[in-house]
Amino acid sequence: MQIIDVITGKEEHPALLTPRQLTLTYGQLRSNVVSLVAELRSFGLGLGDRIAIVMPNGSPMACIFLAASLCGTAAPMNPKYKQEEFAFYYEDLQAKAVITFPRTPEDAIAAINPNMLLIHAITDTDGKLSLALSTEVTHPQRESSWPGVPGDDDVAIILHTSGTTSRPKRVPIRHRHLIASARNIISVYNLTAQDRNLCLMPLFHIHGLVGCLLSTLASGGTFICPRGFNALEFWQLVDEYKPTWYSAAPTIHQIILARASRNQDIVKSHSLRFIRSSSAPLPLVIVEQMEAALNTPVVESYSMTEAAHMMTSNQLPPKIRKPGSVGYGAHGVEVGIMDENGNLLPQGSLGEVVVKGANVIDGYENNPQANATAFVHGWFRTGDQGKLDEDGYLYLTGRIKELINRGGEKISPLEIDDLLLRHPAVTEALAFAVPHKTLGEEIHAAVVLKSNTSEQELKLYCGKVLAAFKVPKEIHILEALPRGATGKLQRLNMAKFLKLGIE
C-alpha cells in the first residue's frame, strides 16, 4: 500500500483549496498526481531517487509532494535556506533532482550540482500542474531508474532532524509509517469528509505534511492551504472558508490568541470544532486562555519526525482531557518510561519517554551510532523526560538535554516558562541554562512583555511560587525570542544568542 491508496475522497468533493486560486477536487487531484508521476519518470527518475522540493505552501506544493513520493522519495526543504544550506542537504541526500517554480528561490537553484536535474513546476489557467526540465542549466545524462510502483516498505519522504546540537540526521519515513500516522490522527479527532483543515504549518515539516495534509486527504476532507501563516489574515480565512479545525505550533497559537479580541464578530461565530497543538509544549496557561477566548477545545499532542508525527494526544470531549498532559498513545502506539540503562520503569516514575508502533521509523539512515543510542529493545528513545499516570496519560517535563542542572538539582524549564506566562505583563517566556563555574549551570529566563514591568518585579513574582533554587538569577527583557524555521523556540541556543559566558 502507498499513500495515494488512502486518498479516497469522492470525485467531486473539494480536496485542495488555496485562497485566491482554483480549488482541486479529489478527482482532479488524483488525475494531476498521476500525470506528474509520469512526467517525473520521463525524466529518468524512479524508486529510490531523492527528489528535493523547494516550494511555498499551497496546492501545487501538496501535489508535487504526493507525486515525488510516488515516483521516488520526496525531500521537501525550507525555501528560506541559503545557498550553502541547500548545497549541504542536496549532497547529504544525494538528491537526483530539485523541483521549484521557475527562477525561484534563487539560492536553491544556484546550489544544484552537476549530477542533479532542475525541474520547474508550471501551473496553467485551470489549475493543472505540469513539469518541465529547466533550460537554465545543463542536465546530466541519466539512465532511467527502476520505475516500479512503490510498496508500503519503500521510503516516501526523507527529512532531517533539526541538528541544533549535532550534524542533522536523515529520517527515512516509509509509506506504511505515513499511513499509520494519518490513520491515528483521523481516529483520535474523528475526522470525516465534512471536516476542513486550515493549514498553518509549512509543508516541508512533518507537522504540516502528516498532521495537516495527509490526515485531511485520508479522511476525505478539504485541505485549505494558504501560502503561509499570516496573522493579519487568519481570522478572515476562518470567516471565509469555515475550517472545522487547525493544527499549529505554540508560537502560532499565541499570535492568534493575541489578535482574537480584535476579531470578536468572527470569534463568536467561527466553525472550529477543535484546535490542535503540536511540535513543542503548549503552556497550560495558553490552553486556558485560548479555550476561554475562543470557546473551543484545545488539544495538545506529542509528536516527532521519527514517529511520522503523532505519538500521543489529549482527547476531545466527551472523552477525558487532562490539563497539562499530552494524552495517551494513539491507536497502536505504545508509550513507556525508561531509565538510563534501558529498563522500563513502573507507572508514576520519572524517566525518558520511549515509544513503539507502526508509525515509528526503523532507524536513521546510515547512522549506526545514532541508532544504537536511540533504538533500544524495540523502543525509540525520544530524548524527552516525563511520567505516566494511572490512566496512561503522559506528562512531559522537558527535553532531557534542556533540563537545567543547577548544583545537582534537575530543574524543568517548562515549570518556569508556565509561571512567567501567567504574569499579566508577559506574553512570551523561555527559561534556559547558562554555564556556571561552581554550580555547573545557572537559571536564566528571557521574556517578551505586553505591558510594563521590571526584572526585579518578575523575580519577586517567581519567588512567591518557586523554591529559591528555581528562581531565575537573571530575567532578560527582549523585543522577541529567537526561533527556528518552524517557529520553535531555541532554548539551547539562548545563552549563545545573548552572548552569556561562564558565570
N, C-alpha and C positions, 0 to 999 in steps of 0.2 A: 504494500500500500504506500502511496505517496500523498503529499499534502493536497494535491488537486482533487484526490478522490473524496475528501471530506468536504469539499466546497460544492454543496449540492443544492444551493438555493434555487428557487423557482425562476424559470427563464426570464420572465418579465419583471421580476422583483428588483428594485434598485440595490446594487451591490456596492459600488464605489461612487462617492459624491465628493467632489472638490468644489468649494464655493466659487461661484462665478465661472465655472466650467461645466461641460456636459456631464450628465450622470451616466454611468455604465450599469446596465442590468447584468444579472448573472449570466444570461445567455451571451451578451456582448463580452463580458469578462472572460468567460471560458474560451470563446472564439478567438479573442485577441491574444490570450496567453498561448494557445496552440500555435497561432501564426508566428508569434515571437520566438517560440522554441524552434520552429522550423528554420527561421532566419538565422538564429544562433548556430544551429547545426550546419547551415550552408556556409558559414564562415570557418568551419573546421573544428568547432567546439563540441565537447561531449562530456560524458560521465568522467568525473574526477578532475575536470578543468576548473580552476578557480576564476570566477568572473567577478571582478570588482564593480561595484555600483556606486557612483558618486552623483546623487541627485537630491533635490529638496523633497520634502514631503508632498504628497499628492497622489492622485490616481495613477499617473504614469509611473511613479516610483513603485507603487504597490504591484502594478502589472509586471514591471521589469523584474522585481524581486521574485515573483512567482515563476516567471519564465526561466530566469537564471538558475533557480533551484531545481527545476525540472530538466534542464539541459545538462548542467554540471553542478557546481557548488557556488551559491551566491555568497559574495563577500561585501556587504554594504558598509560604506565608510562615511565618516563625518565630512560633509562638504567644506567645513571650515578649517580642515587640516592645512598646513603649509606644505610647500613642495617637498621639503626634506622628510616630513612625516609620511606623505603619500609614497615617496620612494622607498622608505623603510618597510611599509606594510606591503607594497607590491612585491618587494624582494622576499620578505619573510613568508608570504603566502605562495610565492612562485606563481603569481597571477598571470593568466594567459590573455586576459583582456580586461578593459575597463569600459563601462558604459556611462556616458554623460550626455547632457544636452549639448548641442553644438556650441563650441567656443567657451564653455563654462563648466566648472570652475577652472580658471587658467592654471592654477598650481597643480591640479590633478592631471591635466593634460601635459604640462611641462615635465612632470615626474615620470612619465612612462619610459620603459626601457625598450631596447631593440627587439626583445622577444615577445612583446605584447601587441595585441590589436587594440586600436582605438575605435570604439563603436559609438555612433551618435543615435540617440532616441529622437524620433521626429513624430509630432502629433499632427494629424490632419484635421480638417474642419469638423468632421463628425466624431472626433474624439478617439479615433483609432490610432494606435501606435504602430510605428514601423521602425526598423533598424537599418543603418547604413554604415559601411566602413568609412571612416573619415578620410578625406583627401589631404589632411594637414600633415600626415606622417607617412613614412614608408613602412609598409606592413611586412612582417616576416612571412616567408613561405611556410605554410603549415600543412602537415599531413592530417587528415581527418581523424579525430579521436573516436573512440567507441561511442556510437550514437544511441546506445540502447536505452530502454526505459528504466529510470531509477526504481529501486525497490526500497522497502522500509529500512533497510540497513545501510543505504547509501547516505553520504553526508549531504544535507540540503543547504546548510548555512555554515560558514566558519566565521567566528568572531574572535576578538582578542579581549583578554581581561584588561582592566584599566591600567595596570602596570605602574601604580603610584610608588611602589617601593622596590620594584624589580622589573626585569625585562617582561613585557607583555607575553602572556601565554596564549597559545592558539586553542580555541574551544570548538571542536567539531561537533555539530548538532545534527543528528540523523533525522530522517523523515519520521521514524517511529517516536523519537523524542518530542518533536513538534506536535504530532497528532495527539500524543498522550497529554501534553501540557494544555493544548487548546481544549480538549475534551474535559479536562479537570476544571478549567475556568468556566466553561459552559455549565457544567454540573453545579458548581458552587453558587453561581449567581443566577441560575435558572434562565439562561439566555435563550431567546427564541427569535423567529424571523421578524417579530414585531419590534425588536429592540434596535436602537440606533446609537452607535458609539461615536462620540466626538473625540477624535484622536488629537491629543496634545503632546504626545511623546514622539521623538524622532524615529524614523523607520530604519535608522542604522543601529538602533539599540533593541535589545531583546524585549524590553517592555513594550515598545511600540509595535514590533513585529508580531509577537505572540500574544501579549496581554491585551492588545487592541485589535490589530488587523486579523490574524488567523482565528482568534476566538470568535470574532464577529462573523467572518465569512463562513466558518464551520457551523455556525448556528443559523445561517440563512438570513442574518440581519443586514443592516445597512451601515457601511463604514463611511463616516463623514471626516474628510481629511484635508484640513487647510494646510497651507504651505509651511506652517509652523505655529507655535503658540504666540499669540498676540494679546496681551492683557486688555488692550483697548477694544478689541473686537469680540472677546469671549462671550460676553452676555448678549451681544447682538446675534452671534451664531446660535446660542441657546434659544433665543426668541424666534429666529427664522427657521432653523432646521429641526427643532424639537427633539434633541437627543434624549435617550432614556438613561444613559449612563456615560460617565467618562472615567478614565484612569490616568493618574499622573503621579509625579514625584512630589514630595512635600513642599518644595520651593514653589511649585506652580499653585498648589492648593492655597498657600499663604497669600500669594498675589491675588488670586481670585477672591479670597475672603476679604482682602483689603478694599476691593472695589465693589463688593456686594451692596454696601449702603448707598452707592451712587446709582444703583440699578434696581431699586426696590419694586417697581412695577413688574419687571421681568422675574425677579426673585420670587415674588408672591405667586406667579402663575407658571413657573417652569415645569417641564415634563420629566425631570430627572427622578428616577425611582431609586437610584443609589449612586454613591460616589466611591470610587476605589482608590486606595493609595498603595504605592509600592516603590521599590528601588532604594529606599532609605527609610529609617524610622520616622514616623509622624508623631510628634509630641502629643501627648494626651490632651493638653490644653488646647491645641489647634483642632483636634477632633471635636472637643466640646463646643468650641466657638463656631465651627463650621455647621454642626448639627443645629445649634441654636439659631444661627443666622439664615440657614438655607432650608431648614425643616426637612432634611433628607438624611437617611442613614449613611454614615461614612464608615467603610470597612477597610481595615488595614490588612494587607497581605505581606507575605515574606517570600522574596524571590531572589534568584541568582541566575546569571548566564549559564552556569554549569548545570542547572536544573531545567534548562529550556524555559526559564522564567519561574512559574509559581510552584512553591513548595507547601505553604500553609496559608490559610486565610481565616479571618474572623467571619462570622456568619451574618446573613441577612435576617431581619425579623421575619417570622416569629421565632426562629432558632435563637439559641443563646449567644449573645455577643458579650465578651468580657473586656471591659475597658483596660487598656494598657497591654492587652495580649495581641498577638498576630494570629490567633486562632489555632486550629489543629490541621494535621496533614490532609491535603486534598486526596481525592479518591486514589487509592493505590500507593500513596506516598507515606512511607514510614519515617517517623521522627524519633530520634533518641538523643541522649546526653552522654558524652564520653569524657573520660579523664585523659590526662596526658599520655598514659600508657596504652590507650586503645581499649580500655574496659568500659562497658556500658554501665551507667550509674542508675540508682533507683530513682523513682519519682520524687520530685522535690529537690533533688541535688542540683547544685550549680556546676556547670561544666561547658564543654564545647558542643554546640548543636551539630548533629550528624543526620544525614538523610539518605534514603534509598528509594528507588521507584523507577517506573518505566520511563519517566521524563528525564532522569539524571544521566548525564553523559557517561561514556565508558572510560574516559580519561582524556587528559590533554594530549595534543598531537606532538609526537616525537619529543617527549619530555619525561623520561623515566624517573628523574629525580623528583620532580613536582608530583608525579603520580604516586610515588612511594610514600610521600608525605600526606597527600590529600585523600587517597583512597585506601581505607583500612578495613579488612574483614567484610568487604562488600558495601561499606558505608562511605559516603562522601563527607569529609570534614569541612564545614563551612567557614571556619575561622571566626564564627560568632559565639559569644557566650550567652547562655540562657538556662532556663529551667522549665520543666513541665509540671502542671498542676495535676490534681487527681482526675480531671476530665480529659487530659491530654492537650490542654491549651498551652501554647508556648509563650513564654515571656522572655524577651531579649534584654540583655543588659549592656550590649555593645559589641563592637568588634574587639576580639582579643588583643590585637595589636594596637587598638586605640585606647584600651584601658590605661588609666594613669596610675603608675606605681610610685606612690609618694611614701618613701621610707618604709616600704614593705606593705603598705596598705593599698589594695587594689580598688580604685575608685571608678565607677561608671560615669563617663562624661554625660551620658543621657539624662541622668538624675539632675545634674546641674543645669543642663540645657532647659529641661522642663520647668524647673523652678524659675529661672530667669525669664522665660517666656510668659510666665504668669504675672510678672511685674507690669503694671499698666503703661509704663513708658517704653517697654521693649517690644520690638517687632520681630527681631531675629537674634538668635543666641547660639554660641558654639564654644563649649569648653574643650580645652586641649592641654597637652603636656608640654612643658619646657624643661630641657635638661638642667639638673641641679647637682652641684659638686658633692654634696653630702647626702641629700635625700634620694638621689637618682633622678627623680622628676618632681617638678612643682606644678601646681594647677594654675592655669590662666584661663580667662574667657574673653571672648570678643562679642560685642553686641551692636546691633543697629537700632536706633531709637526712633520712636514716632512722636515723642514729646520730651520735654527737658527733664533730665535727672543727672546725677553725678556718679562717678565711680564709687565714691565713699558711700553714698546712699544705697547703691546696689549691693555693696559688700555687707553693709549692715542688714539689709533685707535678707541676703543669703544666710547670714549668721543667726537669724531668728529661727531658721528651719533646719539648717545643716549642722552637723558636727563641725567643730572648729577646723579639723584637718581637711574637710571637704570644701571649705570656703576658698574661692579663688584668691590667690595672692594679688593678682592684678586683673582688672577688667578693662579691656581696650574698647573704646567707643569709636566705631568706624562708620564710614558712609555706606559701605557694602561689604559682604563677606565673599571671599573667593570661592568660585565654583568650577567644577569640571564641565566637560562637554555636554553632559545630560542634566546639568543643574545640581549635581550632588556636591554638598559642602565638603571642602578639602581639609578635614580635621588634622590629618597627619602632616600637612604642609603649612599649618598656621604659624608655627614658631619661625620657620624659614621665611614665610611671607612677611612677617612683622620684624624680621631681622633680629630675632632674640637668640642670644648665645647662652652659654652655660652660666647659671646664676651662682 
